[in-house]
């Protein structure tokens, strides 16, 4: 318990780097580094009950579920799960770990509900399993499967999901969209412009092919092709706002479509929304065009579709706070259990801060840097109380400073 308390204090403290050595150096009455490290990297405590308890006590229990993956850049090759892979944090392929996360967005604040480390297949050999202490029951899973695991945990906890949002890394996968349909979840997912679809009723009926066919051969288009064919007057300028920030605006067009993938995989054909976005003022396709699919009702208005498509902005703000202020990506241990322990404790610290922000206060809400400043002052006071000689040294230094000025 003492190590847990110190770890939370370290995450909330003023250390710029939230590695174990840096945090331990900043807390009052530090234990030995070996005991501190053992609690995170080797102590056999299970994260499952901790996550379940955290989800059970969250004060807000309904909102938009944001699924995303985030990268943790690394210099070496020994941190569990690290490899050369694409990272949205880097904006390119680099040496990093990647975690799939689930966050609840209430429209006012976000809560981290879960995180799963993506393990490339190269990390699941007997040698590397032993090196990183990866349990035998952990097998390779694509990111979308990890996301579904998080969704099921959230629903088991009794949290109501009004909408699932994710980028094209998840939306492009037909199995992921199908799984959300089977779970009776409403979604707004990014997709690539190459998504093949029919606008209006499909022209193939119930015909099935045993060989691969192109979209054009069955009368289908890609999302980008259809958007490029639409006249300028068909696009509407829509404004939206991300929380308290300034409003944004872009051109949008939406239409009911049927993805060709449903037919290719012998699934029931059903229509859904295709939402296309283009920068304001553009008259032709651009590299900044974006595409989304959604199973929102056919009566949904265009402004409502736009608002749903832009709920993901909250996850970027959450990542910034979790990484910059609480050191989510600062963990330097190499083991799989160690990474899991660090992440769940970080989620607890973040939930504490979010709950503190909910307290009624006169005046403006506290920001996370302000909370850190308060914690720093408290820790500084505790340090001087526990080390009276430090105050004596400070007074001596102040006296000498004034003497030098004279």
Steps between C-alpha positions, in 0.01 A plus 500: 500500500788738578647445152160558339456826691845618399442405137180705487677789673774473240254514210327804650826666596709761325761270347519569127598140436274235655749216489527309828837643600393858425172462691656333802751783533215753536284335768532545875642209700590292194529124537782310338503503122495121494173482696347777290599329175390156620147625568459600135710253306487175698232506771232243401191720524231468235388808308157352419334569837660848508353597162162354600499699822597818319218456246254421779563825691516744209253780578398548134362193328369602161652655191694452180756219497816609318726221378850585386859383511793705617874452464771508766830582324797295624873513436586137569361163392436332835180668625213255464313536170744747348562476127517713189132574440274788412427741782251785486707669769800507265291538185716238333658156543740501791636297790217496753243316706134536399204477736130479415293713737135563581381831641156618609420853379206662679508826305677671792778264608665174402575187704756235409310169513765257384819440306646192332857473375523390136751214473644436151531130422879519535454556873314173554789257455595291806824696546341844492206387712744393768701820465197728539298271731209482254243245631438189293135593458584824318484440124530722196198724444442769242431846636130479418470181703667672795249783458210253514642355822496848653143560380376182666667594829340844493154355436547238773569787741157644424620810316259610228655560158304749290741495205828329407749713308835396354728583207549314173739255663187343652227614261663342194459154649171332412533250791520791746194675357312169496588436865365842600177425313464170683555678831223745398732797533466820299825614338669773298825365355761649272568309177742531211386664178554165325202341677288332227127566522171526317301820521136404516377140457776254397485386140616142566197362681582166657764394246816353652840460345761241586780712356622846597320784323578869472262765629455640149395161362199493733404863444660637817721803569754593761399762757755742353373445144141569599595816692705628204195465272277720714442858381612787716142602580436159661753568777387686812714710731453381858649646818573302814676562829741277690412570864576858605736559207435725203256367238621312194344485155528282189294380205302178539278270301324185622321215324363156583724224361553124513863383540605241242686311772171377645413332172850361445492332841146367457356721773156655509495815287402812692541869435680754716623856486806611305613843618761683291696803623694752291682819607299820460558666165628189322328418172681172429627203700790575735740300714309631804165345399360265764239225490282338766239226516226481760198291591318799649131511398416601144316804640817646656569856383827605339604724794439210739716271286777761500487538878521123542798474262697757700468352849847346472675830573467432875739203486786719379457733796487201733820351357675834545408516868569133568841515336619851581362533852475140627774324305288234328779447245793547741512144630849356447443145623523212255244249629140452390360498858702812579351689207148393601555604863629843398207566266221405742652713779529790256131454413413513872699821549330654196154398628580663834588827328188489286283438806663792681411720204134407550490653849297822513733797524464873474696641211670320210570126500844377593720391214736203531813724512335691787428174683864401454609836640282444809637148545854638462437757775358233729795268438745786554336581834512135603866482399596795720295363792670161475847652438535803735867535411397591143328814632811583702713471185255717308522774765879484494501533121260795518720675758811457285315625194404823678856543625635471147252762377610740770 
